[in-house]
Structure formats: C-alpha cells, structure tokens
Amino acid sequence: MKRLVTDRVLLLVALLVVLVVWMSLLGANGYLVAPYDVDYLLSSLESVVPLCLLGVAELLVIVSGRGGIDLSVGAMVSLVGMAFGFMVGDWHWPVWIAIIGAVLAGAVLGAVNGFLVAWLGVPALIATLATYYAFSSLALVSNDNAPISTQPVQDLHSLTSTVGQVPTQVFTFLLPCVVLAWLLANRTNYGRRLYAIGTNEAAARFAGLPVVKIRFRAYVLSGALSAVVAVITVAQFASARPDAGTVGNGMALPAITIAILGGTAITGGIGRIGGVVIASLFVVWLNAGILLAFEDSRGSQYQLLALGAVLVASALLNRATLTRRE
C-alpha cells in the first residue's frame, strides 16, 4: 500500500484498470448510451496524442523549478498551426520540410518564453500568460481570423489514418517524441541538470551549473513539442485553425492537469515521463466514459467537473508523496 501511494505510475495504472473495468460493466449493463469497449478506447487515443505531448512539455518546464509553467502551449499550437498551414497550403512546401519549419517556429516561440523567464527573470505565470495573449492574437490576425483549408492542407488528413483501430499518429508522433523525451530526461547530462536546478537551484549554482541556459532550453523544448501538436492538429482537422489550441478551455489547462496528475511536483525537480503518459490515458478515457453516460451535451459539462476534481486529487497526492519522502 505504501508503494502504491508513493509510486505515481503504479497508482495510475491501478486507477486506469479500475476505470476501464467499471465503465465496461456500466456499458454492459445498459447504463451507458454506447458500449465502452476496446474499439471505443482505441479510437479515443486520437485525443491522447496531443494532450500527452503537451503534458510532457509542461513537465519539462515545471521540473525546471522557480514556479515553472507554460500557459502559452495552446496559443503556440494555434500560431504554429497557422504557420504550418501557410507553408503547406499557400507556399506549397513539401510536407516534411514544412514539419521541420513548424518545429523550428515552435522552438523560436518557446525561446521567447525562455528569454522572459530564464534571462529576464519574469515569473513564468506572468510571462507565459502574456505570450498566450500575444501568440493567440497573432494566430487570429495572420489570416484575418479565417482558417486555411486549401486542398494541400486537406490532404494532410491522410496522416491521421489508423493501423487496425489505433491512430497512426500514436506511432508516427507520440511514441518517438515520448521516447526521445524519456531519454533526454533520464539518460543525458542535460536531463540530470534540469532536475538538479528544479530540486535546489542554489546548490546547482554553487556546483557551477548554467542554470539560466538549462531553464531556457526547457522552454524551447516546450515550444518544439507544441509545434508537433500543431502539425497533428492541422492534420486531424484537415484545416489550420487560428483557435485550434485555445478554443473553449484551451489545451494548456488539461496539459497542466495531466502533468500534475502524472506526479510532477509544482515546486520543481520531480516528474516522470511515464506518469504523464498514463495520466493522459486516464484523463481521456475518463472523459470518454463521461460522454457515454449522457444522451445530450451535458457530458462535456461534467468533464470539466471531473477535470477539476482530478486536479485537486493529484495535488493532494503530490503533497502526500512529498511528505512521506521528507
């Protein structure tokens, strides 16, 4: 039991199993409007891909410490998505070159956040809220608040086909990015230094670590991952939309929730890629089950309630875990 409480990945796996079994029983007994079965869960993985990648982006900046957070990830998805739409749909760049260009554009936007937070010392909450507004505005005015839906952009929808019942972006985007992020965090000097500055910045400075550069790169990586999500989103919608990452409640808050639920300590220095992956599955499959519990649109309203409850519960779990470690 002690390990179940302190090991977030193990706890999330247990909760995920309980969720799937419980919802499957409800569906089998007619309490849901449609079956909560394997096909339904596999099809919902399309929603897991962008949220998981943005959750990893949030993990990197939160782990860097000093109140690290990135509220602008959804706005970067919108702005880079529009840039990607211009590259493919108007300028007729080859898709692979446009993808590289989009990732570079995302890294530049992330560098803006990194410059404000790491070099100028602006609190991350304020800096990324400011860039959220700026990037969102630029996305809207870039094409006079209109989407880009030319034929080359519509053809990108082929990137979102399926292998069996599993969306191809799980294999082409999610798994490579997650593996690279895990290797970066756990098998490189940069990853060890990133956790070190988040755990104790004063000790890291005393040890001679370049704290500013390490934190700056975390925000650059967050921008690059947001750009990957922008490419995926354009392909899913077959259109580059100026509000793709900010419509409704946006992508930033669910991504932060997933990062915290996955065991990332808001104080910095603690977080696991595996926890974010399992947390994203849990949140998406929980939302999928809630949708089936109602015949009308009320399910989406209760999703927000569930997301808030999950965030509070994850924060309490993080506090309990830290207390036990102390």
Secondary structure by P-SEA (a helix, b strand, c coil): cccccccaaaaaaaaaaaaaaaaaaaaaaccccccccaaaaaaaaaaaaaaaaaaaaaaaaaaccccccccaaaaaaaaaaaaaaaacccccccaaaaaaaaaaaaaaaaaaaaaacccccccaaaaaaaaaaaaaaaaaaccccccccccccccccccccccccccccccccaaaaaaaaaaaacccaaaaaaaaaaacaaaaaaaccaaaaaaaaaaaaaaaaaaaaaaaaaaaacccccccccccccaaaaaaaaaaaaccccccccccaaaaaaaaaaaaaaaaaaaaaccccaaaaaaaaaaaaaaaaaaaaaaaaaaaac
